[in-house]
Amino acid sequence: MTSDRATSGRATNGRATNGRATSGRATSAGVPARGVHIPLITPFDAAGEVALDALEALAHDMLTAGAAGLVALGTTAEVATLNAVEKDAVVSTLARVCRERGAPLTVGAGNSDTAASRDALAALGKVPGVTAALTLVPYFTRPSAAGVVAHFTELAANSPVPLVIYHIPYRTGQELDADTLRTLGALPGVVGVKYATGGIDAATVDLLGELPDGFAVFAGDDLFFSPLLAMGAHGGILASAHLATGRYVELAGAWAAGDVTRARDLGHRLGALSAAVFAEPNPTVVKGVLHAQGRIPTASVRLPLLPARPEAVDGALRLLAGQDLEWVEDLRSTPGLTAAS
């Protein structure tokens, strides 16, 4: 994925002629790559510091297993608890990995203050390797739909990278209907939405039935990844895909290939895993499993989160092992291997 910056330094429209991204990790029009994007956790060491070596190893693991791209500083990263130095270190580390691997990196940026969000986005233009920003619908202040459109119009007009809107009304308190999302999707420089409404309803059907050209829909609720793919979503931004990454990649490939039988089977099994991962506040179960697998130094999270209960972690581990979804350590040393290969 490229940022397709205009000569003024602002993101261009980034539209594909038929509204669909091409296959692979990058698209020439700025539309996010189809497939699975991983919103990476922030691992901590025994002293409570960010474990950058573990973060780098995880990033390589995800890409080797077939992830289409990575996301830094999302909710899964416990971004609200990271200071400015830590945020910069995380973005720098993941940008370097993505440059090395030729993979897109989306970075969470922005809040309910339009001016502050504009400044945060401007800073991303100084980081080589950042290809898009994941920008939350304004929360707590709950502007009107017209106010949300005005917010993103201002941001998109000034951002050096394309925007993926993060629509998660159960966190923001802001419901947006399909027409509003289409209006946002038609803005130059807005290339997609992380769609996390907590379910599939008439608005979901409406939106996916008529998308603006070059506007990609990514599942943001892991449990609904498979049905959204069946309805035409481009992919997902999935915390659960830290675990069994290759299987989530395989699921996306099965729906894309029209292999409904395989897609349904995998979708049900991965849906059960996603439910187990979110049995406690994210990313506590993911961290517990990764620590049990020896992939991060601790399962620590920062307050106000508390570590997942052992039984929740054990439940996810049992699903991974019992349903043939386990992480394969050999992926670490087999560049280019994916679960579908």
Sequence and secondary structure as in RCSB ss.txt:
>XXXX:A:sequence
MTSDRATSGRATNGRATNGRATSGRATSAGVPARGVHIPLITPFDAAGEVALDALEALAHDMLTAGAAGLVALGT
TAEVATLNAVEKDAVVSTLARVCRERGAPLTVGAGNSDTAASRDALAALGKVPGVTAALTLVPYFTRPSAAGVVA
HFTELAANSPVPLVIYHIPYRTGQELDADTLRTLGALPGVVGVKYATGGIDAATVDLLGELPDGFAVFAGDDLFF
SPLLAMGAHGGILASAHLATGRYVELAGAWAAGDVTRARDLGHRLGALSAAVFAEPNPTVVKGVLHAQGRIPTAS
VRLPLLPARPEAVDGALRLLAGQDLEWVEDLRSTPGLTAAS
>XXXX:A:secstr
    B TTSSB     TTS   SSS  TTS   SEEEEE    B TTSSB HHHHHHHHHHHHHTT SEEEESSG
GGTGGG  HHHHHHHHHHHHHHHHHHT  EEEE   S HHHHHHHHHHHTTSTTEEEEEEE   SS   HHHHHH
HHHHHHHH SS EEEEE HHHH     HHHHHHHHTSTTEEEEEE SSS  HHHHHHHHS  TT EEEE SGGGH
HHHHHTT  EEE GGGGSSHHHHHHHHHHHHHT HHHHHHHHHHHHHHHHHHTTSSTTHHHHHHHHHTTSSS   
  TT     HHHHHHHHHHHHHTT    GGGGGSTT  TT 
